[in-house]
Amino acid sequence: MIKAVDLFCGAGGLTHGLQKAGINVVAGYDIEASCRYAYEKNNRAVFLQKSVTDITVEEFEHYYQGAEVRVLAGCAPCQPFSSYNKKSKEENEKDERWNLLKVFGNHVATVRPEIVTMENVPRLVNQRVFNEFVDELIELGYSISFKVVYCPDYGMPQSRSRLVLLASRLGEIKLIEPTHSKQSHVTLKEAIGHLPSVNAGEVHPDDRLHRAARMSPLNMARIKASRPGGTWQDWPEELVANCHKKSSGSSYSAVYGRMSWDKVGSTITTQCIGFGNGRFGHPEQNRAITLREAALLQSFPDDYDFWPQGVKFEMRPVAKMIGNAVPVRLGEIVGESILKHLREIDKKSA
C-alpha cells in the first residue's frame, strides 16, 4: 500500500496529479486557509492548515499508518528563487521561505519515507540550500535524480520549466522519458480553444471560473492594437507606456502581449489575469485570459472547483491559487515515475 503526504499543497495541483497516476495522497499541508475548499472539494485527501515547521512526527505516523511505501512530496514556495524576484541575495536569505526546503529536509531525516519528491523553479539548482538538501538525502541513503523539465515535453500547454527531484531508499529512481516531441506539444488552441467567448469584465453563466478581468479604456485600445505573438512595439506611439520608452524598459517585450493559438501558452503566474503582467492576452478576444483558461494551462480539469458556492467570488485569491500550483500533469508524471520505479524494484526482488 502506498500513502503520500503533500507539503505546501496549495489548491491541490500536485495531489490531483499524483492521484490521477494512482498514488493515494492522504493529506495535504498548507498555511493558506483559502486553499482548503479547492483541495478537499477536488481530491480524496484531508487539508490541514498548518505551517510545515509545526508538523510533528506523530502526525506523519498517523497519516502513514498501514503504508508499505511512504511518499513525502512538496513544493516549497519558490518566490525567493524565482527569476521574477528582484531582491538581493542578502534580502532573500532573510526571507523565512528560504529555509522551508531545510524544514522539508528535516522532516525527511525524521520520518525516512521510502520516496521523496520535490518540485521548484530551475534557479534553485544553483542555490546552496538545494545542494545541502541533496547532500543530506545522500547521507540518509537515498538514490537521487533531478532535472529541469520543459513542461511541454510532458504534455503541459505552457512554456514553463521546473526543477523536479526524485529520491528513493529502495533503489535508483528517475523521471520517465518525455511523452511529447516538439511537433506534438499541446498548443493553446488544443488547451483552451473549446471554451466559449467572454468579454473583458464578464463571467460566463455556465462557469464561474470562466471570467475575465475588466480592462481600462487605454488597455482596451492596446489589446486591439496587438497581434498574436507580437509586442507593444507594434503599437502606435501614443499607446506605448512611458516606462517602455526608456532603455531600461525596452527589453520587456512580453508584457501586454497576446498569446498565439498554434504555440504553447505562456508560463502561468499569480498575475496571469492581467493583460499588462505578461503575455496573457487572448489570441482573438480583446481581454486577458480567464481564470478557467489559466487553470487549463496549468492542466487542471475543466471542472476543477476553486471557490465555494454562496461566498462572494474574488478573482485575485483564485489567480494566486492557480499561479502557485504545481501543474496537475506534472504531478501525474511524477506519480507515474514513482509507480514505474516500484514495479522495477518488485521485479528485481521477485
KOLSEVO-170075 format. One record per residue (C-alpha): residue number from 0; residue in three letters; x, y, z. Coordinates in steps of 0.001 Angstrom, whole numbers. Each point is the difference from the previous one (the first is absolute). Layout:
REM KOLSEVO-170075
<NUM,"ALA",<X,Y,Z>>
...
REM end
This chain:
REM KOLSEVO-170075
<0,"MET",<0,0,0>>
<1,"ILE",<1297,3461,-967>>
<2,"LYS",<-874,3122,1981>>
<3,"ALA",<1167,3522,-780>>
<4,"VAL",<7,3261,1912>>
<5,"ASP",<194,3264,-1947>>
<6,"LEU",<1780,2900,1691>>
<7,"PHE",<-703,3528,-1285>>
<8,"CYS",<-3042,-1541,-1733>>
<9,"GLY",<-1791,3213,-1012>>
<10,"ALA",<-3142,-597,-2033>>
<11,"GLY",<1052,-3565,-758>>
<12,"GLY",<1773,-51,-3366>>
<13,"LEU",<2673,-2488,1068>>
<14,"THR",<-2437,-2067,2058>>
<15,"HIS",<-2484,-199,-2882>>
<16,"GLY",<2718,-1106,-2393>>
<17,"LEU",<1354,-2640,2364>>
<18,"GLN",<-3505,-1325,574>>
<19,"LYS",<-638,-136,-3754>>
<20,"ALA",<3119,-2134,-311>>
<21,"GLY",<-1301,-2370,2671>>
<22,"ILE",<1817,1156,3132>>
<23,"ASN",<-2076,325,3151>>
<24,"VAL",<606,3496,1360>>
<25,"VAL",<-1559,43,3446>>
<26,"ALA",<797,3517,1248>>
<27,"GLY",<1171,3407,-1126>>
<28,"TYR",<1529,2737,2149>>
<29,"ASP",<-88,3729,-771>>
<30,"ILE",<-237,3238,1968>>
<31,"GLU",<-2484,1613,-2425>>
<32,"ALA",<-3538,-510,1274>>
<33,"SER",<-1404,1058,-3378>>
<34,"CYS",<1354,-3218,-1538>>
<35,"ARG",<-2048,-2331,2200>>
<36,"TYR",<-3150,14,-2113>>
<37,"ALA",<1742,-697,-3313>>
<38,"TYR",<2267,-2634,1507>>
<39,"GLU",<-2679,-2031,1743>>
<40,"LYS",<-2755,545,-2593>>
<41,"ASN",<2056,-1496,-2827>>
<42,"ASN",<2209,-2534,1767>>
<43,"ARG",<-418,-3035,2211>>
<44,"ALA",<2189,1415,2765>>
<45,"VAL",<-241,2126,3119>>
<46,"PHE",<1273,3584,39>>
<47,"LEU",<1945,1057,3084>>
<48,"GLN",<514,3729,456>>
<49,"LYS",<3357,-13,1669>>
<50,"SER",<3544,1159,-592>>
<51,"VAL",<2322,-2829,-971>>
<52,"THR",<2287,1199,2779>>
<53,"ASP",<-2615,-1110,2536>>
<54,"ILE",<-711,-3542,-1253>>
<55,"THR",<845,-2665,2588>>
<56,"VAL",<1340,-3483,-597>>
<57,"GLU",<-3207,-1340,1581>>
<58,"GLU",<-2042,1651,-2756>>
<59,"PHE",<2078,-1647,-2681>>
<60,"GLU",<-337,-3359,1750>>
<61,"HIS",<-3771,469,126>>
<62,"TYR",<-405,738,-3698>>
<63,"TYR",<2506,-2639,-1112>>
<64,"GLN",<-1554,-2698,2182>>
<65,"GLY",<-163,-3331,-1838>>
<66,"ALA",<2108,1170,-2954>>
<67,"GLU",<2657,-2251,-1497>>
<68,"VAL",<1367,2872,-2095>>
<69,"ARG",<-106,3535,1367>>
<70,"VAL",<337,2930,-2382>>
<71,"LEU",<834,3495,1232>>
<72,"ALA",<-641,2621,-2665>>
<73,"GLY",<397,3728,40>>
<74,"CYS",<498,3228,-1890>>
<75,"ALA",<1402,2605,2363>>
<76,"PRO",<-996,3582,-916>>
<77,"CYS",<2269,1003,-2850>>
<78,"GLN",<-132,3803,193>>
<79,"PRO",<3492,393,1499>>
<80,"PHE",<1496,-2002,-2877>>
<81,"SER",<-2205,1217,-2856>>
<82,"SER",<1356,1924,-2976>>
<83,"TYR",<-2792,2517,694>>
<84,"ASN",<1557,786,3369>>
<85,"LYS",<2114,3174,-104>>
<86,"LYS",<1145,-64,3638>>
<87,"SER",<3670,-265,880>>
<88,"LYS",<1508,-3246,1247>>
<89,"GLU",<240,1497,3496>>
<90,"GLU",<-3670,1011,-24>>
<91,"ASN",<-1052,-3442,-1237>>
<92,"GLU",<1934,-1881,2640>>
<93,"LYS",<-1881,2012,2643>>
<94,"ASP",<-3278,-1197,-1556>>
<95,"GLU",<-1371,-2749,2251>>
<96,"ARG",<-1140,-1927,-3092>>
<97,"TRP",<3666,-507,-868>>
<98,"ASN",<282,-2533,2836>>
<99,"LEU",<-3094,-2032,-804>>
<100,"LEU",<2005,-2443,-2114>>
<101,"LYS",<2182,-600,3059>>
<102,"VAL",<-3151,-727,2008>>
<103,"PHE",<-1073,-2443,-2702>>
<104,"GLY",<3401,-1695,315>>
<105,"ASN",<-375,-200,3769>>
<106,"HIS",<-3312,-1812,-408>>
<107,"VAL",<1614,-2445,-2417>>
<108,"ALA",<2772,-677,2524>>
<109,"THR",<-2532,-619,2768>>
<110,"VAL",<-2614,-2043,-1883>>
<111,"ARG",<2279,-1775,-2539>>
<112,"PRO",<-2733,-519,-2623>>
<113,"GLU",<798,-2487,-2736>>
<114,"ILE",<-567,2606,-2749>>
<115,"VAL",<582,3758,-34>>
<116,"THR",<-930,2376,-2795>>
<117,"MET",<473,3729,-277>>
<118,"GLU",<-873,2535,-2699>>
<119,"ASN",<1177,3596,-293>>
<120,"VAL",<1350,2683,-2328>>
<121,"PRO",<3091,-853,-2097>>
<122,"ARG",<2174,2644,1695>>
<123,"LEU",<-182,-1922,3267>>
<124,"VAL",<2503,-2519,-1399>>
<125,"ASN",<2767,2605,338>>
<126,"GLN",<-811,925,3596>>
<127,"ARG",<1925,-1201,3024>>
<128,"VAL",<-3206,-1030,1772>>
<129,"PHE",<-792,-2466,-2802>>
<130,"ASN",<3497,-1501,1>>
<131,"GLU",<-214,-450,3749>>
<132,"PHE",<-3393,-1677,-402>>
<133,"VAL",<1402,-2430,-2574>>
<134,"ASP",<3063,-747,2142>>
<135,"GLU",<-2222,-741,2973>>
<136,"LEU",<-2120,-2430,-2011>>
<137,"ILE",<3120,-1805,-1187>>
<138,"GLU",<1279,-276,3582>>
<139,"LEU",<-3374,-1488,965>>
<140,"GLY",<449,-2743,-2604>>
<141,"TYR",<-2223,1282,-2806>>
<142,"SER",<649,-517,-3691>>
<143,"ILE",<-677,3337,-1669>>
<144,"SER",<-740,1393,-3426>>
<145,"PHE",<-1047,3501,-969>>
<146,"LYS",<-473,1889,-3236>>
<147,"VAL",<-1420,3214,-1370>>
<148,"VAL",<-3160,-935,-1874>>
<149,"TYR",<-1395,1978,-2926>>
<150,"CYS",<-3691,-544,665>>
<151,"PRO",<-1202,-220,-3654>>
<152,"ASP",<2212,-3098,-365>>
<153,"TYR",<-2359,-1709,2435>>
<154,"GLY",<-3284,1220,-1449>>
<155,"MET",<-487,3265,1875>>
<156,"PRO",<-1209,2861,-2217>>
<157,"GLN",<2168,2771,1447>>
<158,"SER",<3633,1024,-356>>
<159,"ARG",<849,-792,3611>>
<160,"SER",<3271,-1593,1121>>
<161,"ARG",<225,-1639,3430>>
<162,"LEU",<2603,-1787,2068>>
<163,"VAL",<-1211,-3468,1002>>
<164,"LEU",<1809,-2209,2524>>
<165,"LEU",<-709,-3630,784>>
<166,"ALA",<1687,-1960,2786>>
<167,"SER",<-441,-3584,1168>>
<168,"ARG",<1369,-2176,2775>>
<169,"LEU",<-945,-3069,-2036>>
<170,"GLY",<2296,461,-3002>>
<171,"GLU",<682,2179,-3012>>
<172,"ILE",<-2878,2227,-1080>>
<173,"LYS",<-479,2522,-2782>>
<174,"LEU",<-2693,1910,-1832>>
<175,"ILE",<-1565,-1808,-2947>>
<176,"GLU",<1079,1065,-3480>>
<177,"PRO",<-1807,2919,-1687>>
<178,"THR",<-3415,-897,-1358>>
<179,"HIS",<-184,2661,-2721>>
<180,"SER",<2338,1112,-2768>>
<181,"LYS",<274,3612,-1108>>
<182,"GLN",<-2336,-849,-2885>>
<183,"SER",<-2648,-1398,2363>>
<184,"HIS",<36,2680,2702>>
<185,"VAL",<-3514,846,1173>>
<186,"THR",<-868,3392,-1465>>
<187,"LEU",<-2009,2821,1497>>
<188,"LYS",<-2794,-772,-2444>>
<189,"GLU",<-156,-3616,1139>>
<190,"ALA",<-9,1038,3652>>
<191,"ILE",<-2532,2852,114>>
<192,"GLY",<-1432,326,-3508>>
<193,"HIS",<-3201,-1840,958>>
<194,"LEU",<-1075,2620,2536>>
<195,"PRO",<-2791,2445,-916>>
<196,"SER",<739,3689,-512>>
<197,"VAL",<-232,2504,2840>>
<198,"ASN",<686,3724,74>>
<199,"ALA",<2327,1873,2338>>
<200,"GLY",<-1679,435,3376>>
<201,"GLU",<-2549,-2751,-670>>
<202,"VAL",<-606,-3500,1326>>
<203,"HIS",<-1495,-2861,-1996>>
<204,"PRO",<-3358,-1051,1478>>
<205,"ASP",<904,-3704,-49>>
<206,"ASP",<3423,256,1672>>
<207,"ARG",<870,2398,2817>>
<208,"LEU",<3702,-443,-744>>
<209,"HIS",<-317,985,-3638>>
<210,"ARG",<140,3699,803>>
<211,"ALA",<2328,2712,-1258>>
<212,"ALA",<1290,3035,1849>>
<213,"ARG",<-1194,3452,-982>>
<214,"MET",<2195,2101,-2260>>
<215,"SER",<543,3746,5>>
<216,"PRO",<-798,1918,-3200>>
<217,"LEU",<3754,406,-570>>
<218,"ASN",<728,-3705,340>>
<219,"MET",<-2982,-820,-2202>>
<220,"ALA",<1534,2199,-2699>>
<221,"ARG",<3330,-1726,535>>
<222,"ILE",<-1325,-3532,-345>>
<223,"LYS",<-1932,966,-3105>>
<224,"ALA",<3311,1183,-1460>>
<225,"SER",<1728,-3267,959>>
<226,"ARG",<509,-3043,-2172>>
<227,"PRO",<591,-3618,1119>>
<228,"GLY",<3647,-476,840>>
<229,"GLY",<709,3708,-467>>
<230,"THR",<1183,2616,2465>>
<231,"TRP",<-860,3493,1150>>
<232,"GLN",<2588,1138,-2543>>
<233,"ASP",<-2704,-602,-2632>>
<234,"TRP",<-2220,2698,1520>>
<235,"PRO",<-424,3606,-1058>>
<236,"GLU",<2322,2300,1965>>
<237,"GLU",<-2826,1487,2074>>
<238,"LEU",<-862,-3397,1518>>
<239,"VAL",<3509,-910,1154>>
<240,"ALA",<540,336,3767>>
<241,"ASN",<2587,2577,1068>>
<242,"CYS",<2053,-2640,1839>>
<243,"HIS",<422,-1972,-3236>>
<244,"LYS",<1312,3033,-1840>>
<245,"LYS",<3014,6,2339>>
<246,"SER",<2973,-2252,-729>>
<247,"SER",<-561,-1810,3311>>
<248,"GLY",<-3502,-1057,-1045>>
<249,"SER",<546,-738,-3664>>
<250,"SER",<953,-3636,611>>
<251,"TYR",<-3319,-923,1649>>
<252,"SER",<-1618,-938,-3279>>
<253,"ALA",<-2297,-2745,1318>>
<254,"VAL",<-2159,2245,2187>>
<255,"TYR",<-3256,1120,-1613>>
<256,"GLY",<308,-2881,-2456>>
<257,"ARG",<-2494,-2340,-1601>>
<258,"MET",<643,-3731,-19>>
<259,"SER",<-119,-2002,-3251>>
<260,"TRP",<-2425,-2833,-742>>
<261,"ASP",<2617,-2201,-1653>>
<262,"LYS",<2570,224,2814>>
<263,"VAL",<58,-1044,3630>>
<264,"GLY",<-1372,2504,2484>>
<265,"SER",<2032,2342,2176>>
<266,"THR",<1290,-1053,3399>>
<267,"ILE",<-2917,505,2376>>
<268,"THR",<714,2241,2999>>
<269,"THR",<-2116,1375,2825>>
<270,"GLN",<-432,3165,-2123>>
<271,"CYS",<-1191,-1818,-3118>>
<272,"ILE",<-3448,1646,-179>>
<273,"GLY",<1519,3437,-661>>
<274,"PHE",<731,971,-3604>>
<275,"GLY",<2950,2176,1037>>
<276,"ASN",<1673,-2656,2149>>
<277,"GLY",<1438,-2171,-2765>>
<278,"ARG",<-1051,-1660,-3246>>
<279,"PHE",<-3458,-731,1351>>
<280,"GLY",<-2162,1508,-2719>>
<281,"HIS",<-2485,-2326,-1715>>
<282,"PRO",<992,-701,-3631>>
<283,"GLU",<-3310,1273,-1413>>
<284,"GLN",<-2236,1474,2668>>
<285,"ASN",<774,3452,1379>>
<286,"ARG",<819,-972,3558>>
<287,"ALA",<2482,-1793,2210>>
<288,"ILE",<-490,-3716,549>>
<289,"THR",<-2688,-1129,2418>>
<290,"LEU",<577,-1910,3194>>
<291,"ARG",<-1294,-3159,-1657>>
<292,"GLU",<2394,416,-2908>>
<293,"ALA",<2869,488,2439>>
<294,"ALA",<-1038,-3140,1881>>
<295,"LEU",<-118,-2011,-3223>>
<296,"LEU",<3494,1203,-911>>
<297,"GLN",<1031,-1317,3415>>
<298,"SER",<-1628,-3288,-1164>>
<299,"PHE",<-2788,49,2577>>
<300,"PRO",<-3155,-1786,-1223>>
<301,"ASP",<-2800,2099,-1528>>
<302,"ASP",<-2163,-470,3085>>
<303,"TYR",<2591,618,2743>>
<304,"ASP",<-1783,2155,2567>>
<305,"PHE",<1989,2698,1809>>
<306,"TRP",<-2607,2056,1862>>
<307,"PRO",<-2899,-940,2299>>
<308,"GLN",<-3567,697,-1023>>
<309,"GLY",<-1745,2740,1934>>
<310,"VAL",<3228,1931,632>>
<311,"LYS",<698,3209,-1881>>
<312,"PHE",<2351,-894,-2834>>
<313,"GLU",<3433,1630,93>>
<314,"MET",<2255,-267,-3024>>
<315,"ARG",<3379,756,1577>>
<316,"PRO",<38,-2821,2578>>
<317,"VAL",<-1032,-2486,-2690>>
<318,"ALA",<2659,1298,-2396>>
<319,"LYS",<2542,-392,2795>>
<320,"MET",<-1062,-3611,587>>
<321,"ILE",<238,-814,-3684>>
<322,"GLY",<3299,1773,-573>>
<323,"ASN",<1660,-1585,3034>>
<324,"ALA",<-1173,-3520,-817>>
<325,"VAL",<2118,-2853,-1249>>
<326,"PRO",<-1454,-842,-3423>>
<327,"VAL",<-2257,-3024,395>>
<328,"ARG",<1627,-1762,-2948>>
<329,"LEU",<3438,413,1592>>
<330,"GLY",<-1329,-1598,3172>>
<331,"GLU",<-1332,-2856,-2105>>
<332,"ILE",<3394,-455,-1678>>
<333,"VAL",<1682,-115,3414>>
<334,"GLY",<-2561,-2582,1145>>
<335,"GLU",<533,-2150,-3076>>
<336,"SER",<3760,171,566>>
<337,"ILE",<-381,-1166,3605>>
<338,"LEU",<-2250,-2900,-997>>
<339,"LYS",<2391,-1045,-2780>>
<340,"HIS",<2842,40,2515>>
<341,"LEU",<-1965,-2178,2437>>
<342,"ARG",<-836,-2518,-2745>>
<343,"GLU",<3692,-250,-884>>
<344,"ILE",<882,-558,3664>>
<345,"ASP",<-2618,-2752,234>>
<346,"LYS",<1427,-1723,-3084>>
<347,"LYS",<3509,33,1448>>
<348,"SER",<-1179,-1461,3316>>
<349,"ALA",<-2229,-2680,-1595>>
REM end
